[in-house]
Amino acid sequence: MYRTLVFDSTWGNECVFSEQGDPMAPGARPLAEAIASGISSRGVAVGPVEQHSYHGWGFQVWFQRCGFFVILNPVKECYLTISLQRRLLLWLTGRRPGFAFRAFGSLVESVLRTLDGVSGVRWDAA
């Protein structure tokens, strides 16, 4: 189970390249850290921001006894994908992951809407 928020950002998005021109790190790490910090400031357990392949930044979140992974892909528009981990296991143990997923999505959307330099926040229709 996953959903993606799409938004525009004025935060820097400069990728880091090696001397040979190969991509080493994506841009927008400060934006990913600001999102993680905004979530954490609301009393939610958030892991460190780490590079996710060559195209984004990701971090683990624990919210309402469910684990989520959040990935920021900063391209022309920014894509923030929220995925619920171990959905079947949560369902089998009697938890209600759908409720936690919707609540966490609302929390992340509200964090994005409070960040300076972020605009046009919307859920991807796909």
Backbone as XML, in Angstrom:
<?xml version="1.0"?>
<chain id="A" units="angstrom">
  <residue number="1" name="MET">
    <atom name="N" x="0.854" y="-1.164" z="0.000"/>
    <atom name="CA" x="0.000" y="0.000" z="0.000"/>
    <atom name="C" x="0.899" y="1.224" z="0.000"/>
  </residue>
  <residue number="2" name="TYR">
    <atom name="N" x="0.691" y="2.091" z="-0.988"/>
    <atom name="CA" x="1.468" y="3.322" z="-1.036"/>
    <atom name="C" x="0.647" y="4.411" z="-1.713"/>
  </residue>
  <residue number="3" name="ARG">
    <atom name="N" x="1.020" y="5.643" z="-1.435"/>
    <atom name="CA" x="0.452" y="6.828" z="-2.081"/>
    <atom name="C" x="1.562" y="7.846" z="-2.243"/>
  </residue>
  <residue number="4" name="THR">
    <atom name="N" x="1.362" y="8.734" z="-3.204"/>
    <atom name="CA" x="2.386" y="9.723" z="-3.503"/>
    <atom name="C" x="1.804" y="11.131" z="-3.477"/>
  </residue>
  <residue number="5" name="LEU">
    <atom name="N" x="2.497" y="11.997" z="-2.768"/>
    <atom name="CA" x="2.188" y="13.424" z="-2.775"/>
    <atom name="C" x="3.101" y="14.093" z="-3.806"/>
  </residue>
  <residue number="6" name="VAL">
    <atom name="N" x="2.542" y="15.005" z="-4.575"/>
    <atom name="CA" x="3.293" y="15.750" z="-5.583"/>
    <atom name="C" x="3.243" y="17.211" z="-5.168"/>
  </residue>
  <residue number="7" name="PHE">
    <atom name="N" x="4.379" y="17.906" z="-5.317"/>
    <atom name="CA" x="4.394" y="19.315" z="-4.938"/>
    <atom name="C" x="5.544" y="20.028" z="-5.631"/>
  </residue>
  <residue number="8" name="ASP">
    <atom name="N" x="5.474" y="21.345" z="-5.617"/>
    <atom name="CA" x="6.546" y="22.190" z="-6.151"/>
    <atom name="C" x="7.380" y="22.685" z="-4.983"/>
  </residue>
  <residue number="9" name="SER">
    <atom name="N" x="8.654" y="22.934" z="-5.263"/>
    <atom name="CA" x="9.551" y="23.364" z="-4.195"/>
    <atom name="C" x="10.580" y="24.352" z="-4.718"/>
  </residue>
  <residue number="10" name="THR">
    <atom name="N" x="10.877" y="25.338" z="-3.892"/>
    <atom name="CA" x="11.959" y="26.270" z="-4.223"/>
    <atom name="C" x="13.250" y="25.887" z="-3.502"/>
  </residue>
  <residue number="11" name="TRP">
    <atom name="N" x="13.216" y="24.767" z="-2.762"/>
    <atom name="CA" x="14.422" y="24.289" z="-2.086"/>
    <atom name="C" x="15.436" y="23.871" z="-3.151"/>
  </residue>
  <residue number="12" name="GLY">
    <atom name="N" x="16.712" y="24.007" z="-2.856"/>
    <atom name="CA" x="17.756" y="23.607" z="-3.791"/>
    <atom name="C" x="17.650" y="22.137" z="-4.163"/>
  </residue>
  <residue number="13" name="ASN">
    <atom name="N" x="17.961" y="21.849" z="-5.411"/>
    <atom name="CA" x="17.860" y="20.481" z="-5.892"/>
    <atom name="C" x="19.088" y="20.123" z="-6.730"/>
  </residue>
  <residue number="14" name="GLU">
    <atom name="N" x="20.255" y="20.520" z="-6.269"/>
    <atom name="CA" x="21.481" y="20.267" z="-7.019"/>
    <atom name="C" x="22.051" y="18.891" z="-6.691"/>
  </residue>
  <residue number="15" name="CYS">
    <atom name="N" x="22.150" y="18.051" z="-7.704"/>
    <atom name="CA" x="22.753" y="16.729" z="-7.529"/>
    <atom name="C" x="24.267" y="16.867" z="-7.372"/>
  </residue>
  <residue number="16" name="VAL">
    <atom name="N" x="24.881" y="15.876" z="-6.742"/>
    <atom name="CA" x="26.333" y="15.836" z="-6.582"/>
    <atom name="C" x="26.880" y="14.831" z="-7.591"/>
  </residue>
  <residue number="17" name="PHE">
    <atom name="N" x="27.854" y="15.257" z="-8.374"/>
    <atom name="CA" x="28.456" y="14.401" z="-9.393"/>
    <atom name="C" x="29.932" y="14.174" z="-9.089"/>
  </residue>
  <residue number="18" name="SER">
    <atom name="N" x="30.444" y="13.039" z="-9.524"/>
    <atom name="CA" x="31.875" y="12.752" z="-9.384"/>
    <atom name="C" x="32.640" y="13.573" z="-10.415"/>
  </residue>
  <residue number="19" name="GLU">
    <atom name="N" x="33.948" y="13.543" z="-10.328"/>
    <atom name="CA" x="34.780" y="14.264" z="-11.296"/>
    <atom name="C" x="34.563" y="13.741" z="-12.714"/>
  </residue>
  <residue number="20" name="GLN">
    <atom name="N" x="34.154" y="12.486" z="-12.833"/>
    <atom name="CA" x="33.884" y="11.888" z="-14.139"/>
    <atom name="C" x="32.473" y="12.190" z="-14.649"/>
  </residue>
  <residue number="21" name="GLY">
    <atom name="N" x="31.672" y="12.882" z="-13.848"/>
    <atom name="CA" x="30.322" y="13.239" z="-14.246"/>
    <atom name="C" x="29.263" y="12.225" z="-13.871"/>
  </residue>
  <residue number="22" name="ASP">
    <atom name="N" x="29.642" y="11.228" z="-13.077"/>
    <atom name="CA" x="28.675" y="10.218" z="-12.639"/>
    <atom name="C" x="27.895" y="10.743" z="-11.428"/>
  </residue>
  <residue number="23" name="PRO">
    <atom name="N" x="26.584" y="10.452" z="-11.367"/>
    <atom name="CA" x="25.810" y="10.907" z="-10.203"/>
    <atom name="C" x="26.245" y="10.175" z="-8.934"/>
  </residue>
  <residue number="24" name="MET">
    <atom name="N" x="26.440" y="10.950" z="-7.874"/>
    <atom name="CA" x="26.836" y="10.370" z="-6.590"/>
    <atom name="C" x="25.731" y="10.509" z="-5.545"/>
  </residue>
  <residue number="25" name="ALA">
    <atom name="N" x="25.037" y="11.628" z="-5.567"/>
    <atom name="CA" x="23.976" y="11.869" z="-4.584"/>
    <atom name="C" x="22.927" y="12.786" z="-5.201"/>
  </residue>
  <residue number="26" name="PRO">
    <atom name="N" x="21.660" y="12.496" z="-4.930"/>
    <atom name="CA" x="20.598" y="13.372" z="-5.444"/>
    <atom name="C" x="20.575" y="14.695" z="-4.692"/>
  </residue>
  <residue number="27" name="GLY">
    <atom name="N" x="19.863" y="15.653" z="-5.248"/>
    <atom name="CA" x="19.693" y="16.934" z="-4.568"/>
    <atom name="C" x="18.568" y="16.867" z="-3.550"/>
  </residue>
  <residue number="28" name="ALA">
    <atom name="N" x="18.341" y="17.979" z="-2.905"/>
    <atom name="CA" x="17.200" y="18.198" z="-1.993"/>
    <atom name="C" x="17.294" y="17.450" z="-0.665"/>
  </residue>
  <residue number="29" name="ARG">
    <atom name="N" x="18.490" y="17.086" z="-0.227"/>
    <atom name="CA" x="18.582" y="16.452" z="1.086"/>
    <atom name="C" x="18.049" y="17.374" z="2.192"/>
  </residue>
  <residue number="30" name="PRO">
    <atom name="N" x="18.354" y="18.681" z="2.180"/>
    <atom name="CA" x="17.793" y="19.552" z="3.228"/>
    <atom name="C" x="16.264" y="19.537" z="3.256"/>
  </residue>
  <residue number="31" name="LEU">
    <atom name="N" x="15.622" y="19.404" z="2.094"/>
    <atom name="CA" x="14.166" y="19.316" z="2.055"/>
    <atom name="C" x="13.705" y="18.017" z="2.706"/>
  </residue>
  <residue number="32" name="ALA">
    <atom name="N" x="14.354" y="16.905" z="2.395"/>
    <atom name="CA" x="13.999" y="15.624" z="3.018"/>
    <atom name="C" x="14.172" y="15.698" z="4.532"/>
  </residue>
  <residue number="33" name="GLU">
    <atom name="N" x="15.247" y="16.329" z="4.982"/>
    <atom name="CA" x="15.476" y="16.473" z="6.421"/>
    <atom name="C" x="14.431" y="17.378" z="7.068"/>
  </residue>
  <residue number="34" name="ALA">
    <atom name="N" x="13.997" y="18.423" z="6.359"/>
    <atom name="CA" x="12.953" y="19.304" z="6.887"/>
    <atom name="C" x="11.619" y="18.561" z="7.011"/>
  </residue>
  <residue number="35" name="ILE">
    <atom name="N" x="11.320" y="17.708" z="6.048"/>
    <atom name="CA" x="10.086" y="16.915" z="6.110"/>
    <atom name="C" x="10.161" y="15.949" z="7.288"/>
  </residue>
  <residue number="36" name="ALA">
    <atom name="N" x="11.279" y="15.245" z="7.413"/>
    <atom name="CA" x="11.451" y="14.303" z="8.528"/>
    <atom name="C" x="11.368" y="15.026" z="9.868"/>
  </residue>
  <residue number="37" name="SER">
    <atom name="N" x="11.983" y="16.198" z="9.958"/>
    <atom name="CA" x="11.947" y="16.979" z="11.192"/>
    <atom name="C" x="10.524" y="17.441" z="11.514"/>
  </residue>
  <residue number="38" name="GLY">
    <atom name="N" x="9.781" y="17.850" z="10.483"/>
    <atom name="CA" x="8.398" y="18.274" z="10.692"/>
    <atom name="C" x="7.525" y="17.141" z="11.207"/>
  </residue>
  <residue number="39" name="ILE">
    <atom name="N" x="7.763" y="15.934" z="10.695"/>
    <atom name="CA" x="7.018" y="14.768" z="11.174"/>
    <atom name="C" x="7.411" y="14.461" z="12.616"/>
  </residue>
  <residue number="40" name="SER">
    <atom name="N" x="8.707" y="14.477" z="12.882"/>
    <atom name="CA" x="9.218" y="14.191" z="14.228"/>
    <atom name="C" x="8.701" y="15.201" z="15.250"/>
  </residue>
  <residue number="41" name="SER">
    <atom name="N" x="8.578" y="16.463" z="14.844"/>
    <atom name="CA" x="8.121" y="17.505" z="15.770"/>
    <atom name="C" x="6.680" y="17.289" z="16.222"/>
  </residue>
  <residue number="42" name="ARG">
    <atom name="N" x="5.976" y="16.405" z="15.551"/>
    <atom name="CA" x="4.594" y="16.088" z="15.924"/>
    <atom name="C" x="4.510" y="14.828" z="16.768"/>
  </residue>
  <residue number="43" name="GLY">
    <atom name="N" x="5.656" y="14.452" z="17.341"/>
    <atom name="CA" x="5.677" y="13.332" z="18.274"/>
    <atom name="C" x="5.757" y="11.964" z="17.629"/>
  </residue>
  <residue number="44" name="VAL">
    <atom name="N" x="6.189" y="11.900" z="16.380"/>
    <atom name="CA" x="6.271" y="10.639" z="15.650"/>
    <atom name="C" x="7.739" y="10.208" z="15.579"/>
  </residue>
  <residue number="45" name="ALA">
    <atom name="N" x="7.975" y="8.906" z="15.765"/>
    <atom name="CA" x="9.349" y="8.369" z="15.698"/>
    <atom name="C" x="9.807" y="8.311" z="14.240"/>
  </residue>
  <residue number="46" name="VAL">
    <atom name="N" x="10.930" y="8.969" z="13.963"/>
    <atom name="CA" x="11.457" y="9.062" z="12.606"/>
    <atom name="C" x="12.920" y="8.638" z="12.613"/>
  </residue>
  <residue number="47" name="GLY">
    <atom name="N" x="13.296" y="7.780" z="11.671"/>
    <atom name="CA" x="14.680" y="7.360" z="11.531"/>
    <atom name="C" x="15.483" y="8.379" z="10.742"/>
  </residue>
  <residue number="48" name="PRO">
    <atom name="N" x="16.777" y="8.148" z="10.580"/>
    <atom name="CA" x="17.623" y="9.097" z="9.855"/>
    <atom name="C" x="17.307" y="9.133" z="8.362"/>
  </residue>
  <residue number="49" name="VAL">
    <atom name="N" x="17.545" y="10.286" z="7.763"/>
    <atom name="CA" x="17.386" y="10.446" z="6.315"/>
    <atom name="C" x="18.613" y="9.840" z="5.655"/>
  </residue>
  <residue number="50" name="GLU">
    <atom name="N" x="18.367" y="8.935" z="4.707"/>
    <atom name="CA" x="19.465" y="8.258" z="4.015"/>
    <atom name="C" x="19.212" y="8.285" z="2.514"/>
  </residue>
  <residue number="51" name="GLN">
    <atom name="N" x="20.290" y="8.224" z="1.757"/>
    <atom name="CA" x="20.157" y="8.217" z="0.308"/>
    <atom name="C" x="19.418" y="6.960" z="-0.145"/>
  </residue>
  <residue number="52" name="HIS">
    <atom name="N" x="18.457" y="7.154" z="-1.037"/>
    <atom name="CA" x="17.688" y="6.047" z="-1.605"/>
    <atom name="C" x="18.071" y="5.949" z="-3.082"/>
  </residue>
  <residue number="53" name="SER">
    <atom name="N" x="18.969" y="5.046" z="-3.381"/>
    <atom name="CA" x="19.507" y="4.885" z="-4.725"/>
    <atom name="C" x="20.150" y="6.212" z="-5.155"/>
  </residue>
  <residue number="54" name="TYR">
    <atom name="N" x="20.102" y="6.519" z="-6.447"/>
    <atom name="CA" x="20.709" y="7.761" z="-6.925"/>
    <atom name="C" x="19.680" y="8.857" z="-7.148"/>
  </residue>
  <residue number="55" name="HIS">
    <atom name="N" x="18.423" y="8.559" z="-6.850"/>
    <atom name="CA" x="17.388" y="9.501" z="-7.240"/>
    <atom name="C" x="16.579" y="10.089" z="-6.096"/>
  </residue>
  <residue number="56" name="GLY">
    <atom name="N" x="16.924" y="9.822" z="-4.866"/>
    <atom name="CA" x="16.128" y="10.403" z="-3.793"/>
    <atom name="C" x="16.660" y="10.123" z="-2.404"/>
  </residue>
  <residue number="57" name="TRP">
    <atom name="N" x="15.847" y="10.506" z="-1.428"/>
    <atom name="CA" x="16.170" y="10.351" z="-0.010"/>
    <atom name="C" x="15.015" y="9.641" z="0.676"/>
  </residue>
  <residue number="58" name="GLY">
    <atom name="N" x="15.324" y="8.788" z="1.626"/>
    <atom name="CA" x="14.280" y="8.062" z="2.312"/>
    <atom name="C" x="14.510" y="8.018" z="3.810"/>
  </residue>
  <residue number="59" name="PHE">
    <atom name="N" x="13.424" y="7.758" z="4.534"/>
    <atom name="CA" x="13.524" y="7.576" z="5.980"/>
    <atom name="C" x="12.363" y="6.720" z="6.466"/>
  </residue>
  <residue number="60" name="GLN">
    <atom name="N" x="12.628" y="6.028" z="7.556"/>
    <atom name="CA" x="11.658" y="5.140" z="8.198"/>
    <atom name="C" x="10.866" y="5.937" z="9.231"/>
  </residue>
  <residue number="61" name="VAL">
    <atom name="N" x="9.576" y="5.596" z="9.374"/>
    <atom name="CA" x="8.710" y="6.253" z="10.348"/>
    <atom name="C" x="7.888" y="5.177" z="11.055"/>
  </residue>
  <residue number="62" name="TRP">
    <atom name="N" x="7.660" y="5.362" z="12.345"/>
    <atom name="CA" x="6.792" y="4.476" z="13.126"/>
    <atom name="C" x="5.650" y="5.321" z="13.662"/>
  </residue>
  <residue number="63" name="PHE">
    <atom name="N" x="4.449" y="4.988" z="13.231"/>
    <atom name="CA" x="3.260" y="5.785" z="13.545"/>
    <atom name="C" x="2.109" y="4.830" z="13.837"/>
  </residue>
  <residue number="64" name="GLN">
    <atom name="N" x="1.468" y="4.994" z="14.968"/>
    <atom name="CA" x="0.331" y="4.169" z="15.378"/>
    <atom name="C" x="0.638" y="2.669" z="15.216"/>
  </residue>
  <residue number="65" name="ARG">
    <atom name="N" x="1.777" y="2.273" z="15.718"/>
    <atom name="CA" x="2.217" y="0.873" z="15.722"/>
    <atom name="C" x="2.395" y="0.278" z="14.331"/>
  </residue>
  <residue number="66" name="CYS">
    <atom name="N" x="2.598" y="1.134" z="13.330"/>
    <atom name="CA" x="2.834" y="0.688" z="11.960"/>
    <atom name="C" x="4.133" y="1.313" z="11.459"/>
  </residue>
  <residue number="67" name="GLY">
    <atom name="N" x="4.820" y="0.579" z="10.599"/>
    <atom name="CA" x="6.040" y="1.094" z="9.988"/>
    <atom name="C" x="5.756" y="1.635" z="8.599"/>
  </residue>
  <residue number="68" name="PHE">
    <atom name="N" x="6.335" y="2.789" z="8.318"/>
    <atom name="CA" x="6.194" y="3.419" z="7.000"/>
    <atom name="C" x="7.582" y="3.744" z="6.472"/>
  </residue>
  <residue number="69" name="PHE">
    <atom name="N" x="7.707" y="3.766" z="5.150"/>
    <atom name="CA" x="8.939" y="4.248" z="4.530"/>
    <atom name="C" x="8.538" y="5.408" z="3.632"/>
  </residue>
  <residue number="70" name="VAL">
    <atom name="N" x="9.239" y="6.514" z="3.764"/>
    <atom name="CA" x="8.943" y="7.730" z="3.022"/>
    <atom name="C" x="10.121" y="8.022" z="2.104"/>
  </residue>
  <residue number="71" name="ILE">
    <atom name="N" x="9.836" y="8.230" z="0.815"/>
    <atom name="CA" x="10.896" y="8.498" z="-0.161"/>
    <atom name="C" x="10.593" y="9.810" z="-0.872"/>
  </residue>
  <residue number="72" name="LEU">
    <atom name="N" x="11.583" y="10.702" z="-0.882"/>
    <atom name="CA" x="11.486" y="11.956" z="-1.619"/>
    <atom name="C" x="12.285" y="11.822" z="-2.913"/>
  </residue>
  <residue number="73" name="ASN">
    <atom name="N" x="11.606" y="12.002" z="-4.048"/>
    <atom name="CA" x="12.256" y="12.030" z="-5.358"/>
    <atom name="C" x="12.119" y="13.440" z="-5.910"/>
  </residue>
  <residue number="74" name="PRO">
    <atom name="N" x="13.178" y="14.228" z="-5.819"/>
    <atom name="CA" x="13.092" y="15.611" z="-6.285"/>
    <atom name="C" x="13.493" y="15.729" z="-7.755"/>
  </residue>
  <residue number="75" name="VAL">
    <atom name="N" x="12.524" y="15.833" z="-8.613"/>
    <atom name="CA" x="12.796" y="16.081" z="-10.020"/>
    <atom name="C" x="12.185" y="17.439" z="-10.338"/>
  </residue>
  <residue number="76" name="LYS">
    <atom name="N" x="11.662" y="17.654" z="-11.531"/>
    <atom name="CA" x="11.056" y="18.957" z="-11.818"/>
    <atom name="C" x="9.982" y="19.283" z="-10.787"/>
  </residue>
  <residue number="77" name="GLU">
    <atom name="N" x="9.093" y="18.331" z="-10.533"/>
    <atom name="CA" x="8.195" y="18.400" z="-9.395"/>
    <atom name="C" x="8.754" y="17.428" z="-8.367"/>
  </residue>
  <residue number="78" name="CYS">
    <atom name="N" x="8.391" y="17.598" z="-7.128"/>
    <atom name="CA" x="8.849" y="16.675" z="-6.096"/>
    <atom name="C" x="7.781" y="15.613" z="-5.869"/>
  </residue>
  <residue number="79" name="TYR">
    <atom name="N" x="8.229" y="14.387" z="-5.688"/>
    <atom name="CA" x="7.338" y="13.263" z="-5.406"/>
    <atom name="C" x="7.722" y="12.687" z="-4.054"/>
  </residue>
  <residue number="80" name="LEU">
    <atom name="N" x="6.763" y="12.626" z="-3.151"/>
    <atom name="CA" x="6.987" y="12.074" z="-1.828"/>
    <atom name="C" x="6.082" y="10.845" z="-1.688"/>
  </residue>
  <residue number="81" name="THR">
    <atom name="N" x="6.694" y="9.676" z="-1.734"/>
    <atom name="CA" x="5.931" y="8.432" z="-1.694"/>
    <atom name="C" x="5.953" y="7.854" z="-0.287"/>
  </residue>
  <residue number="82" name="ILE">
    <atom name="N" x="4.776" y="7.513" z="0.196"/>
    <atom name="CA" x="4.603" y="6.920" z="1.521"/>
    <atom name="C" x="4.183" y="5.473" z="1.310"/>
  </residue>
  <residue number="83" name="SER">
    <atom name="N" x="4.941" y="4.534" z="1.860"/>
    <atom name="CA" x="4.551" y="3.130" z="1.739"/>
    <atom name="C" x="4.425" y="2.508" z="3.125"/>
  </residue>
  <residue number="84" name="LEU">
    <atom name="N" x="3.383" y="1.729" z="3.285"/>
    <atom name="CA" x="3.129" y="1.000" z="4.523"/>
    <atom name="C" x="3.867" y="-0.320" z="4.432"/>
  </residue>
  <residue number="85" name="GLN">
    <atom name="N" x="4.652" y="-0.642" z="5.446"/>
    <atom name="CA" x="5.431" y="-1.869" z="5.438"/>
    <atom name="C" x="4.709" y="-2.970" z="6.196"/>
  </residue>
  <residue number="86" name="ARG">
    <atom name="N" x="4.836" y="-4.171" z="5.711"/>
    <atom name="CA" x="4.274" y="-5.367" z="6.352"/>
    <atom name="C" x="2.754" y="-5.277" z="6.524"/>
  </residue>
  <residue number="87" name="ARG">
    <atom name="N" x="2.067" y="-4.845" z="5.493"/>
    <atom name="CA" x="0.614" y="-4.658" z="5.569"/>
    <atom name="C" x="-0.110" y="-5.957" z="5.921"/>
  </residue>
  <residue number="88" name="LEU">
    <atom name="N" x="0.241" y="-7.060" z="5.259"/>
    <atom name="CA" x="-0.436" y="-8.327" z="5.522"/>
    <atom name="C" x="-0.223" y="-8.764" z="6.966"/>
  </residue>
  <residue number="89" name="LEU">
    <atom name="N" x="1.005" y="-8.652" z="7.454"/>
    <atom name="CA" x="1.291" y="-9.032" z="8.841"/>
    <atom name="C" x="0.472" y="-8.179" z="9.812"/>
  </residue>
  <residue number="90" name="LEU">
    <atom name="N" x="0.376" y="-6.883" z="9.547"/>
    <atom name="CA" x="-0.420" y="-6.008" z="10.408"/>
    <atom name="C" x="-1.881" y="-6.438" z="10.413"/>
  </residue>
  <residue number="91" name="TRP">
    <atom name="N" x="-2.405" y="-6.745" z="9.247"/>
    <atom name="CA" x="-3.799" y="-7.156" z="9.146"/>
    <atom name="C" x="-4.021" y="-8.478" z="9.877"/>
  </residue>
  <residue number="92" name="LEU">
    <atom name="N" x="-3.080" y="-9.423" z="9.700"/>
    <atom name="CA" x="-3.216" y="-10.730" z="10.355"/>
    <atom name="C" x="-3.131" y="-10.641" z="11.874"/>
  </residue>
  <residue number="93" name="THR">
    <atom name="N" x="-2.435" y="-9.649" z="12.399"/>
    <atom name="CA" x="-2.311" y="-9.490" z="13.849"/>
    <atom name="C" x="-3.424" y="-8.619" z="14.435"/>
  </residue>
  <residue number="94" name="GLY">
    <atom name="N" x="-4.434" y="-8.326" z="13.627"/>
    <atom name="CA" x="-5.591" y="-7.603" z="14.139"/>
    <atom name="C" x="-5.468" y="-6.094" z="14.158"/>
  </residue>
  <residue number="95" name="ARG">
    <atom name="N" x="-4.399" y="-5.571" z="13.595"/>
    <atom name="CA" x="-4.279" y="-4.109" z="13.542"/>
    <atom name="C" x="-5.065" y="-3.594" z="12.340"/>
  </residue>
  <residue number="96" name="ARG">
    <atom name="N" x="-5.304" y="-2.313" z="12.319"/>
    <atom name="CA" x="-6.069" y="-1.719" z="11.229"/>
    <atom name="C" x="-5.154" y="-0.786" z="10.451"/>
  </residue>
  <residue number="97" name="PRO">
    <atom name="N" x="-4.323" y="-1.368" z="9.572"/>
    <atom name="CA" x="-3.318" y="-0.552" z="8.878"/>
    <atom name="C" x="-3.912" y="0.522" z="7.980"/>
  </residue>
  <residue number="98" name="GLY">
    <atom name="N" x="-5.111" y="0.302" z="7.452"/>
    <atom name="CA" x="-5.718" y="1.318" z="6.590"/>
    <atom name="C" x="-5.975" y="2.621" z="7.315"/>
  </residue>
  <residue number="99" name="PHE">
    <atom name="N" x="-6.436" y="2.520" z="8.565"/>
    <atom name="CA" x="-6.676" y="3.727" z="9.361"/>
    <atom name="C" x="-5.371" y="4.469" z="9.638"/>
  </residue>
  <residue number="100" name="ALA">
    <atom name="N" x="-4.337" y="3.726" z="10.018"/>
    <atom name="CA" x="-3.033" y="4.342" z="10.295"/>
    <atom name="C" x="-2.466" y="4.968" z="9.028"/>
  </residue>
  <residue number="101" name="PHE">
    <atom name="N" x="-2.634" y="4.297" z="7.898"/>
    <atom name="CA" x="-2.118" y="4.808" z="6.633"/>
    <atom name="C" x="-2.773" y="6.144" z="6.275"/>
  </residue>
  <residue number="102" name="ARG">
    <atom name="N" x="-4.091" y="6.212" z="6.390"/>
    <atom name="CA" x="-4.788" y="7.468" z="6.081"/>
    <atom name="C" x="-4.401" y="8.581" z="7.057"/>
  </residue>
  <residue number="103" name="ALA">
    <atom name="N" x="-4.297" y="8.253" z="8.336"/>
    <atom name="CA" x="-3.927" y="9.265" z="9.337"/>
    <atom name="C" x="-2.507" y="9.772" z="9.103"/>
  </residue>
  <residue number="104" name="PHE">
    <atom name="N" x="-1.588" y="8.849" z="8.794"/>
    <atom name="CA" x="-0.209" y="9.273" z="8.547"/>
    <atom name="C" x="-0.122" y="10.107" z="7.272"/>
  </residue>
  <residue number="105" name="GLY">
    <atom name="N" x="-0.862" y="9.726" z="6.243"/>
    <atom name="CA" x="-0.877" y="10.524" z="5.012"/>
    <atom name="C" x="-1.353" y="11.943" z="5.268"/>
  </residue>
  <residue number="106" name="SER">
    <atom name="N" x="-2.375" y="12.092" z="6.078"/>
    <atom name="CA" x="-2.871" y="13.430" z="6.426"/>
    <atom name="C" x="-1.835" y="14.230" z="7.196"/>
  </residue>
  <residue number="107" name="LEU">
    <atom name="N" x="-1.123" y="13.557" z="8.108"/>
    <atom name="CA" x="-0.074" y="14.229" z="8.879"/>
    <atom name="C" x="1.031" y="14.724" z="7.950"/>
  </residue>
  <residue number="108" name="VAL">
    <atom name="N" x="1.478" y="13.880" z="7.025"/>
    <atom name="CA" x="2.557" y="14.267" z="6.105"/>
    <atom name="C" x="2.094" y="15.413" z="5.214"/>
  </residue>
  <residue number="109" name="GLU">
    <atom name="N" x="0.877" y="15.349" z="4.724"/>
    <atom name="CA" x="0.350" y="16.436" z="3.894"/>
    <atom name="C" x="0.346" y="17.749" z="4.669"/>
  </residue>
  <residue number="110" name="SER">
    <atom name="N" x="-0.065" y="17.715" z="5.930"/>
    <atom name="CA" x="-0.099" y="18.948" z="6.724"/>
    <atom name="C" x="1.314" y="19.463" z="6.991"/>
  </residue>
  <residue number="111" name="VAL">
    <atom name="N" x="2.283" y="18.577" z="7.187"/>
    <atom name="CA" x="3.676" y="19.013" z="7.358"/>
    <atom name="C" x="4.162" y="19.716" z="6.100"/>
  </residue>
  <residue number="112" name="LEU">
    <atom name="N" x="3.905" y="19.140" z="4.930"/>
    <atom name="CA" x="4.338" y="19.761" z="3.676"/>
    <atom name="C" x="3.731" y="21.146" z="3.510"/>
  </residue>
  <residue number="113" name="ARG">
    <atom name="N" x="2.475" y="21.281" z="3.865"/>
    <atom name="CA" x="1.786" y="22.568" z="3.690"/>
    <atom name="C" x="2.334" y="23.657" z="4.615"/>
  </residue>
  <residue number="114" name="THR">
    <atom name="N" x="3.058" y="23.278" z="5.674"/>
    <atom name="CA" x="3.625" y="24.274" z="6.582"/>
    <atom name="C" x="5.054" y="24.681" z="6.204"/>
  </residue>
  <residue number="115" name="LEU">
    <atom name="N" x="5.689" y="23.958" z="5.285"/>
    <atom name="CA" x="7.082" y="24.249" z="4.946"/>
    <atom name="C" x="7.179" y="25.431" z="3.984"/>
  </residue>
  <residue number="116" name="ASP">
    <atom name="N" x="8.029" y="26.396" z="4.323"/>
    <atom name="CA" x="8.305" y="27.508" z="3.410"/>
    <atom name="C" x="8.928" y="26.942" z="2.143"/>
  </residue>
  <residue number="117" name="GLY">
    <atom name="N" x="8.568" y="27.503" z="1.014"/>
    <atom name="CA" x="9.140" y="27.070" z="-0.260"/>
    <atom name="C" x="8.463" y="25.858" z="-0.870"/>
  </residue>
  <residue number="118" name="VAL">
    <atom name="N" x="7.417" y="25.352" z="-0.234"/>
    <atom name="CA" x="6.659" y="24.219" z="-0.766"/>
    <atom name="C" x="5.273" y="24.726" z="-1.137"/>
  </residue>
  <residue number="119" name="SER">
    <atom name="N" x="4.821" y="24.378" z="-2.349"/>
    <atom name="CA" x="3.500" y="24.824" z="-2.803"/>
    <atom name="C" x="2.872" y="23.758" z="-3.698"/>
  </residue>
  <residue number="120" name="GLY">
    <atom name="N" x="1.594" y="23.931" z="-3.961"/>
    <atom name="CA" x="0.893" y="23.038" z="-4.873"/>
    <atom name="C" x="0.824" y="21.596" z="-4.397"/>
  </residue>
  <residue number="121" name="VAL">
    <atom name="N" x="0.718" y="21.383" z="-3.105"/>
    <atom name="CA" x="0.690" y="20.012" z="-2.550"/>
    <atom name="C" x="-0.605" y="19.332" z="-2.959"/>
  </residue>
  <residue number="122" name="ARG">
    <atom name="N" x="-0.454" y="18.147" z="-3.562"/>
    <atom name="CA" x="-1.624" y="17.386" z="-3.997"/>
    <atom name="C" x="-1.272" y="15.901" z="-4.041"/>
  </residue>
  <residue number="123" name="TRP">
    <atom name="N" x="-2.286" y="15.073" z="-3.921"/>
    <atom name="CA" x="-2.091" y="13.627" z="-4.017"/>
    <atom name="C" x="-2.069" y="13.223" z="-5.480"/>
  </residue>
  <residue number="124" name="ASP">
    <atom name="N" x="-1.151" y="12.354" z="-5.834"/>
    <atom name="CA" x="-1.062" y="11.839" z="-7.198"/>
    <atom name="C" x="-2.311" y="11.005" z="-7.472"/>
  </residue>
  <residue number="125" name="ALA">
    <atom name="N" x="-2.885" y="11.180" z="-8.625"/>
    <atom name="CA" x="-4.125" y="10.491" z="-8.980"/>
    <atom name="C" x="-3.910" y="9.006" z="-9.294"/>
  </residue>
  <residue number="126" name="ALA">
    <atom name="N" x="-2.712" y="8.612" z="-9.609"/>
    <atom name="CA" x="-2.460" y="7.206" z="-10.004"/>
    <atom name="C" x="-2.604" y="6.243" z="-8.879"/>
  </residue>
</chain>
